[in-house]
């Protein structure tokens, strides 16, 4: 057998034995590459006599074409084999359930849901939503709310203070959303009807307290507001929020520096079972504090207490979320546990409405 025949036989055998495209490419480079065996023979044609070239030229060109065609054919075979292997290994079981879309598997945090529920209720009552900064001055957080310097009432809050400025002022993380009441009264002429949901901060941590929590306050300022209006607003809110037809509430005397008179509010409930039921039973649960805005607070905000009066209330959003949806530990709200969110979270497209049901 001639050298060309031997080369052809060896190259064809290597092509047939190639198990994948990488091995086949190695055969192609070894035969037809710049330094390949067939390419080397092609380079010798220039040194041959015309007679030899007439014989060797067609043989080498035919060999080159044949090897090229065989490599191409083998490449097609290998690609089909690869596809068949993938079909075997990557078979899809069409009987499996369809994966839920992000709009179905995602969840809204209970705090966001409850804020939306509260906003829906008070919007229907004619209130607007007000917001303010989380970092406050001592003036807006305490002084303007009738907390005098050195007054023991300041000890009611475990406050996070910032480092003292060169002028002696110390900023702080707000301990309640009440500073927004002052800012609103300074910049808006009565009548005022606002609710203020937001984050607040105190040095506290246990199953029912966290260093950062959410609070909702409400404020109504007008020329003729009174305690009867306050009671009606709170009763209507509790009926709508807890989704009960009737609710009994009792108002007990209390003390807050920024209201006079000040009241604590309890709601009738039944704790005999595994969950708390509102609007029935013989038990009572404290849910919020309220009162008529103190005349000093009105004066500090630039309003004449002889002309205007109003009422305010405050409650913990996290607490009423726990009460309504049966969550035992407040700290779990901030753990970012996907399992907890899947259990207690809300579907993102189920927006709370007074017509369709707040939590339906």
Secondary structure as UniProt FT lines:
FT   HELIX           3..17
FT   HELIX           21..32
FT   TURN            34..35
FT   HELIX           37..43
FT   HELIX           44..47
FT   HELIX           50..89
FT   TURN            94..95
FT   HELIX           102..105
FT   HELIX           110..124
FT   TURN            125..126
FT   STRAND          128..129
FT   STRAND          135..136
FT   HELIX           138..141
FT   HELIX           143..145
FT   TURN            149..150
FT   HELIX           152..156
FT   TURN            166..167
FT   STRAND          172..173
FT   TURN            177..178
FT   HELIX           179..187
FT   STRAND          192..201
FT   TURN            207..208
FT   STRAND          212..222
FT   HELIX           227..241
FT   TURN            242..243
FT   STRAND          249..256
FT   TURN            257..258
FT   STRAND          259..270
FT   STRAND          277..278
FT   STRAND          283..293
FT   HELIX           295..300
FT   TURN            301..302
FT   TURN            305..307
FT   STRAND          309..316
FT   HELIX           317..325
FT   HELIX           330..334
FT   HELIX           338..344
FT   TURN            348..349
FT   TURN            354..356
FT   TURN            358..359
//
